[in-house]
Amino acid sequence: MRHKGRIGFVLSAMLATTAPSWSAENDELEAFYKGRSVSVIITGSPGSIYDMYARTITQYMSKYIPGNPTFVPRSMIGGGHLVGTNYLYNVAPRDGSVIGSIGETMPLTQVLEPEATRFDVSKFNWIGNPNIANLTLAVWSKSGVVSLQDALKRQVVIGASGANSPSGQTPTLLNNILGTKFKVVNGFPANQLDIAMERGEIDGRGSAQWHWWKFNRSDWVRDKKINILVQIGPHKDPDLPNVPLLSELASTPEEQQIFDLFSSTVTVGRPLLTPPDVPKDRVKALRTAFDIVMRDKAFLEDTKKLNLEVDPLSGEKLQLAVTAVTKTPADVIARAKIALGLAKSGPSGKDESEK
């Protein structure tokens, strides 16, 4: 794990690889969870990174929660993660019997398109993000596109799962700020994007974690079948020293603020959360179980087999990061909406969509 100093949740109780010893005050937790099934609503496509993380993590969480509930994954895809996220906020029971795995762009979508959302991400109880990993925009080498400079000169067809996903947002952002000529085609299931790229149906994929390419398409990386044009995250990945970081592409303070806002999705990652208003003791139990699982030897062995990296962020820190996104200044939001084509800019460069 590369972010040990940042994570800050390494407590002695979490280093254990056996079930924690719960005090008498947790009898109520055991009474609630014993024999219970906990639904895990997964808003990413079956077989996607979202799906793989959620299923693997919750498989191990059971033994670290009083009563040892059974976690039952349920796919709820649609609307670029909006369908499942709206369900978790507005329909799902608020008692700890339902948790979810939602898209990393949901906090960003809330501030940019509040009319499309029926939730407040700051009111979810965030359990944790298992991996902070840079996103990348990649193209098939046979497309002839090697760098962003090439995308400034010619049209490049990019596949995306939806306009609200990083795969749709990233190329759109680059088009409207840098002047690239990406043609974004939405509607691809995430697990079909690689196939479409390999078949030549699209030139590239709008977004994928670097570790997806590194582990799940290692032969593509080795044989240089893909070219990584840009990476998105707080820092450059050590494996990609020569690939520009999105935040490095800014030429003005205003562009910097927009790129930093969009880079926040990497911190959110592939999170687990509960609906609002879940009793605090149950939220604490779920967060503690998540934190312990991140150090569980058997879990780490399974993630290696599945080519899943583990570089986690605790629920408490993730809660703060998400809340910070919701407090983005209005002027930054206005410029970001223009950059995504969600609002029109007047002569002054200000959002005039409401006039």
N, C-alpha and C positions, 0 to 999 in steps of 0.2 A: 504493500500500500504506500502510495507516494505522499499522502496528505495527512500523516499521523498528527503533525503539529496542529493542523487546521481543524481536524475533526472534533477534538476536545471532549469526547464522551468516553474515553478509556477509563473506566472505573473498575476497581478490583472485582466487584461482583460480576462484571461483564466479561471478565477474562476466563471465567469458568466454562467448561464444556459439558457440564452436567446441569440438570435442572436446578434453579435457584431455590433457596430455602425461604419459604414465605411465612411471615408471622401470622398470628391469630387474626389480625385485622384484615387479612386477605381472604378470610373464609367466605366473605360475600362474593368475591371474585370467583372463587372456585364453585360456589353454588350457582352462579350465573352461567359459567362456561362449561361445567361438567355435562357431558353428553350432548352439547350443542354443536350445530354446524354453523360455521361463519362463512358467509358468501364473500367471494373475492371478485368484484366487478372489474374486468379488464377491458379497457377501451381501445387497446391496440389490437391489430389483426392477429389471429391464431398463428403461432409460429414466429411472431415478431419478437424483437428484443424485450418489449414491454411484457409480452406474454411469458417469455422464458424466465425473466427475473421474478415476476409475481408468483408463478407456479413454484419455482424452486425455493424462494424465500419462505413462502407460507407453508410449504411442506415441513419446514424445520421449526417454524414459530410455535407450533402446537405444544411441543414438550417444554417450552419455557413460559407457558401461561397456566396459571392455576386452573385446574379442571380439564386441561388438555383438549380443547375443542378441535373439531375437524374442520379444516379449511377447504372450501369447495369453490374452485375457479369457475367463473361464468363470463363468457365473452359478451360484450355489449358495444359493438362498434357502430360508427356512423357519425357524419357531420364533423369529421376531423377531430374526434374525441368528445365532441359536444354532447352527443346523445347520452353517453354513459356518465359524463360529469354532471349533467343536469339531473339525471336520475339519482345520483349519489347525494346531491344537495337537496332535492325537492321531494323525492319519493322514498328513498331507502330508510329503514328504521334507524333511529338515532340512539341506539342502545349498545353499540359495540358488536352487534351480530353481523354487521356488514362493513367491509373495508373495500378500498378500491385502488386501482392502478390507472392513473390518467396521463394524458399527454403533457409534456413539459412546457408546451406553449399556452396552456390554459390561463396562467396568470397574465401573460402578455395579451392574450385575446381579450381578457376582461377589461384591460385598460384601453385597448385599441378599438374594440368592437363591443362595447357594453350592451348594445341593442341585441347582439346575437347570443348573449349569455343570460342564464337565469341562476346565477350563483355568485357568491363572494368567496374567492379563494382564501382570503385571510381568516374565514370562519371555519374552514375545514381544519381538522386536526391532523397535521402532517406527521407521519410515522417515521419516514426516513427515505433517503435516496441511496440505493446500493452502489452507485458508481458515477463519479464525476468524470466524464470522458468527452473530449472535443468532438464536435460534429464536423463533417466534411462535405463539400460539394465535389462530386467526382464525375468524370466523363470516360467513356470507352475510348481506348487509344486509337481505334480505327476511325474515330470521328475526325481525327486530325487536329483536335483542339488540345493544346499542351498547357496553356496558361490563360489567365483572365484577359491578357492582352488579345489573345485570339478571339475571345468572346466579345470583345469590343468591335471586332471587324466583321463578324459573320454570325448568322443565326445559329443557335445551338438549342436543340430540342431537349428539354428537361422534364423528366417524369416526376410526379409528386402525388402523394396520397390525398392531399387536400389543401385548399388555400390557407387553412388555419394551422397547417403542420409546418415544421421547419423546412421540409422539402419543397413546399410551395412558397413560403415566406422568403427564404434566403435568396433564390434567384430573382424574385420580384424586387427585393430590396436593392440588390446589386444593379438591376436594370435602371431603377429610378434615381439612384444616387451616383453610380459610376458610369452609367451609360452602356452597360453590357447588353447583348442582344439575345438573351435567353428567352425561348418560347416555352412557357410553362404549360404542361398538359396534366391537369388534375384528374383524380379518380382511380389511380392505381392502388390496389392493396399493397401494403409495404412489402409483403413477401413475394410480390410479382415484379417489382421494379428491376431487380438484377437480371431476371429472365428477359424482360423487355429490352434492357440495355444490351445484353448479349446477342439478342436476335436482330438488333439494329432498328427496333421500333422507336427507340429514343436514343439520343446521344449520351445522356447522362442522368444521374440521380441527384435530386435537389439536396438531399441530406441523408447522412448515415454516420453513426459513430465510427471513429477511426478504428476502434478495436473490432468492429464488425468486419471491416476489410482485412484487418491484420490477422484475425483468427478464422473467420468463416469463409473468407475468400483469399486465403494466404497464397494460393497459386496465382491468382490475379495480380497480387502485389509483387510476388517474386518474378513473374513473367512480364511485368509492366503492362498489363492489359488495361489498367485504369490510370488516369492522371488525376491527381488531387489538385483542384484549382484554388481552394481556399479552406481554411479551418476556422471554426468558431468556438471560442472558449475564453477563460480568463487568462490563459498563458498558452504558448506554443507547446504542442506535444513534442517530447524529445525525439520521437521517431520522424517528425516532419519539420526539421529546422529550416528548410528552404521553401516551405509552403506559407504564403502570407496569412497572417491572422486577421480576421475581419476588422478588429479594432485598429489595426495598423494601417488600414486603407483610408481612414478618415483624413480629409484635407482641411477641415474646419472644426472648431469646437462643437458646432451644432451637429455635424456628422458624427463626431466622436460620441456624443451623448446618445444618438440613435443606435450606433453600432454596439455601444455598451449595454443598452437596454435589451437588444436582441441577443446578446451574448449571455444574458441572465438565464436563458432556457437551459444552458448546460448545467448550471447549479441545481436546477429543479430535476433534471435527468429523468429517471424512470421510477417515479416515487410511489410510495404507498401512503394512504391517508384514510381517515374515517370521515363520515358526514359530520356536520356541526352538532354541538350540544351533547355529544357522547359523554357520559360521566367521567370525571377526571381520573378516577382510579383505573378505569378500563383503558383510557388513552395511555396512561402511564405504563400499564401492563403490556400493551401492544408495542409501545416504543422500546421498553426494556427488552422484550423478546426479540425485536428486530435487531437491537444493538448487540445482543449476545449471539444471535445467529451470524452476524457479520464476522464473528471470531470463531465460530464453530468449525472444527477441523473437518468433519464429514461434509458440511456445507461447502467449505472451500475446495474440497476435493471434487465435489460434484460440479462446482462452477468451472473448474479447470477442464473437466471432461466436456462441458457444454460450451467452452470457449467464452465464458462470461467473466469479465474483470470485476474485481471488488475493490472499490475505493470510496467508501461510504461517507455520507453526511447525515448526522443525527437529526431526528425529528425536530428537536428544539431549534437547532441552527437553521434547518430548512424552513421552519415556520417564520423565522425572522427574515430570511431572504425573500420569501414569497410576499410577506407583508410589505417589504421595501419596494417591491415592484408595483404594488397597488398604490403606493404613495409617490409615484413618478410625477414630477411637475407637469402641469397642464401644457406648458409651451413645448416641452419635449414630446409629449404624447401627440400634440398637433402636428409637429414635424414628422414624427414617425408614421402617422396615418397618411400623410401626403406621400411619404416614401414607399408605402405599401399600396398606394393607389386607392386608399379608402376615403380620401378627401381631396378636394381640389385646392390648388394654390392660386392666390391672387397675385397682383403685381408686387405686393409687399413680401410675398413668400409665405404669408400666413394662411391658415386653414380658413377657407371661405365657404365651406360646405353648409354651414348653418345660416348663411346670410340669404 
